[in-house]
Amino acid sequence: MTHNKVVQVIRPGNFQAEAHWYPKALNATIHPMVSFFMNLSPERIVSRYCHLNPKTDRVKLHELLAYECRHFLWSGADLIHATTAEGNRRMVVIENNSCPSGQKSMPLLDDHQEEGGYRRLVERTFLPYVKKRQGGLRVDGHLAVIYDKNPMETTGYAAVIADVFNEKVLLITDYDEAPERNLKVENDLLYAHVDDEWVPLRAAFRYVTQKPWNRLPLTCRTKILNPIVACLAGGRNKMVAAKAYDFFNGELNGTGLKIHAPETIRDVTKAEIPLWVARWGGQAVVKTPYSNAGQGVFTITNDAELKAFMATVGHYDRYIVQSLIGNYAWSSDTNTGRFYHVGTIPNKNGKTHVCDLRMMVSSTPKGIRPLACYSRRAREPLADRLTGTEDSWAMLGTNLSKKLGDNEWGSDVSRLLLMDRRDFNRMGVGLDDLIEAYIQTVLSTVAIDRMAAQLFTKKGKFSMRLFKSLNDDEVLLAELL
């Protein structure tokens, strides 16, 4: 590797497994049930799901699993395993992320394939995406990996891309508000600054998660995975994602398929939030629509938490408010009932913790296929009843990311639950739950991809007018490059 400020040159033959997995995941043995699920064919998944959900349109489900995305090619949904008092269980989509993390937490499916899911994503999705001609035009230039956090995984992707394409790859850090940039757009093409010269990029693998739209263009001849429109259409935009889910659920009406998400109120001003919290009995989740990694999410279960949120200084004009999934005695009552967390199997002290499931998938020429999965548990056990003094985020928040400072991130790995022989048993999920999580991930991915496609005119131009009608937040609109 040669270094130039924050641009590195990665050459073939540099992949080292110990640098790209958490130590606890590096030597973990995958749970047989997870391995079995990851190797199930779409046909068997459809047969099983339709057997348990006989009102499902089998042809439609086959069609959706075989869907090839145009924009949102790589996604990771965060799901909650929830149930009602009557035992109606479901996997609920909390959000679906573009450029998701997860490879460093996934045990190898095959001990002989040491590059694991890194290589699966590059071979199945990035390679065919780069090779596909755009309007018959060929773009010459370098390959790059662009990132703002998570060097453990981004360096892994860069090393695998170098091996798969058998050429050098530029690894470029690109932080929000960086004093100087190593990227520029010229003649509708992305260029990188390497060894005192600007070189063109024909394709870039992106792991830029913090406001990616203020550094990378909405359209350019350089192929970017995922393109910025995938973020604006829902991959990093919870406001538009909620609308994409509603529109797609309307299309799915009558097929027996539906994206299960918390009840969501969109385009809410800060002054309105106490009214919506009261409407759900004092329990709700308030989200800044464009944040990620656990930032900008506020769980509200008492007056103190509501006052603390109202005292925060918000960067954007609009919020979303969602029904809260807690324990049975303190969950929001919604139009579809009161859902509460299934949670982990009780520990030796009889305590249950909230845990989520991250399901990472990618679009391939044969459809949307699973890549990796892992789980995270909350810091504190789930209380049966609230006294009004609790820190609800400690019981409900599962994200492992910790913001240490400007452009500095850490992870609380002690709360990571692997899909291995030891941790998986604690999660309380089975094969059918994994299938349900996968189908929910596919549905939400397709919904966002279709929304992204609708944001372009027939001439291939991004429709700012349509986007503004969907997401009229002046602060966000001013950030778009």
Buried (B, 14 or more C-beta within 10 A) or exposed (E): EEEBEBBBBBBBEBBEEEBBBBEBBBEBEBBEBBBEBBEBEBEEBBEBBBEEBEEBBBEBBBEBBEBEBBBBBBBBBBBBBBBBEEEEBBBBBBBBBBBBBBBBBBBBBEEEEEBBBBBBBBBBBBBBBBEEEEEEEEBEBBBBBBBBBBBBBBBBBBBBBBBBBEEBBBBBBBBBEBEEEBBEBEEEBBBBBBEEEEBBBBBBBBBBBBBBBBBBBBBBBBBBBBBBBBBBBBBBBBBBBBBBBBBBBEEBEEBBBBBBBBBBBBBBEBEEBBEBBEBBBBBBBBBBBBBBBBEBBBBBBBEEBBEEBBEEEBEBBBBBBBBBBBBBEBBBBBEBEBBBBBBBEEEEEEEBBBBBBBBBBBBBEEBBBBBBBBBBBBBBBBBEEBEEEBBBBEBBBBBBBEEEEEBEBEBEBEBBBBBBBEBBBBBBBEEBBBBBBBBBBBBBBBBBBBBBBBBBEEEEEBEEEEBEEBBEBEEBBEBBE
